[in-house]
């Protein structure tokens, strides 16, 4: 469980004054749909929990089962089923609508409650003297999607979050097939929202995202389901995360060239359908600031237009409580070197491979 | 600025299911007042910013200058001057009282505003439709103390936060003398609250905390000032942090055997006057959960009674949004091995050294 592990390279440095104050180590894999690794940095074979980064894969049964059509789900409802949302009104509305179309309501959600990611909505709840409910949980859309799929499949929606529920078994199968990894029970953890999360290597996750984005290596039905979910996310990037957040900013500027989805504990994945690539990163310590900064640099290296779209993220300026600039979050020399090499060869390789 | 650095050992592991999901690397120094290192783990000579961990040193001029006596400050006001407080009513009251006794008010604070650490007070502010003010900043007590010291010393309180203000020069001198490190300009960074923070090695910081706790190696006046500040913190541990927070829990249970103070970006220091020791830790990635878990283990190894007092911290259970146990934050094998060695020899050495 806690044997020695190879030490990963520093990906991101937090600079204050003239010194590096903090460091984020981690690993990165970029792969195509056949699993060929075009870039690896750090240990990309160590299993990691993808957490919310694979919500689009977890939402596949909602479309593939026919539930989305049967319930007449629109793009907003599909986007929020793939989301780690901020709990703003538009998110709550989309989740409620998804639940209602499946004949369910908030009381069926098993995700637990937390204060909304959105400060604005948190302020409104506090102002009204209210507590957060399960619907405010950033995962409530995913849970609503799981509930709707269960109902359509004729499964008892109660216990839909449990690893032995037919829907979770189906989702594990989809993750396993898409990423090319056998998911034994010892790969299972329980996520923050109580559904199973399955550990797998970054290399496999990157391949899975290449397949998710391109449809290559998936059955036609699954490829169509994936495309429909990604189109829904591209249509409303604000529903997938929320205002001011990385995934919303990146997809609003760059979709359909990229699909991006972050997860807890420093995981982030991206699909670049036009390049036929998938990207998977994990910062070992779990820091969001680390993985988002590293991913910005990777995306800028892969897509020239990402440099302008993610300028604030790449600048990484740290302001203190009075708005004074006190430092910067920068890509490490090791990451920059790896990306220079990527720029020189692998992208051409990837293009040749298609 | 960003040259290669030796890679520090894993101190803390975050376990989910059967795997280590995340890891915190870092370094630890335990020293006596003469600077003899009784334990080092990782690179303890790399400069780090101590941030709020040295607030007690930054508060020394408030006592040493005679300001505390002249203004008739009580223990609550001295404790909050050393605090990273939660912004609860008792903190706000102590800061306001300190400012008023020096003839100042909230408008003199240069720390900037952030929502209180305390969820309760944040809820109250939001409920009232209010925004946080500088007084809610966790550093407002430190700033009030700096202002009061400036006034008593006959200095213009305006600009008290600037590195060239006489008070900040004095504070840099105190940190330099206590920790035995020359503080050139290139060691300076600007803290989140806009005052200077000075980088120094963990080895020096540990020695400084041994001196802070014991008075050894300090002038009699400074040793008395340090004792008075620590006594104030021991009298009201809730003022130094807040309900549910590490420093308050640890000092409420263990004072006067330990003084503990955390800082931003994964720094934590402790003084153990009875053992003649100082402790300094930095988790490289800046994670509070990492450094608090590691420090709990260090304190439990040094003080048998700390194991019961910090039982929850040592248990490190991770609950999800529904209160289900999903994992644990544990000390790494490397940390446990180092502490076994500590238990066998250095403590006796330290006792012999006194």
Interface residues (C-beta under 8 A of the other chain):
Chain A: X1 X2 X4 X5 X7 X10 X13 X14 X15 X16 X17 X18 X19 X20 X21 X22 X23 X24 X25 X47 X48 X49 X110 X111 X112 X113 X114 X122 X123 X126 X127 X129 X137 X186 X187 X188 X189 X190 X191 X192 X193 X194 X197 X199 X265 X266 X283 X284 X285 X286 X287 X290 X320 X321 X322 X323 X324 X326 X327 X330 X332 X333
Chain B: X1 X2 X4 X5 X7 X10 X13 X14 X15 X16 X17 X18 X19 X20 X21 X22 X23 X24 X25 X47 X48 X49 X110 X111 X112 X113 X114 X122 X123 X126 X127 X129 X137 X186 X187 X188 X189 X190 X191 X192 X193 X194 X197 X199 X265 X266 X283 X284 X285 X286 X287 X290 X320 X321 X322 X323 X324 X326 X327 X330 X332 X333
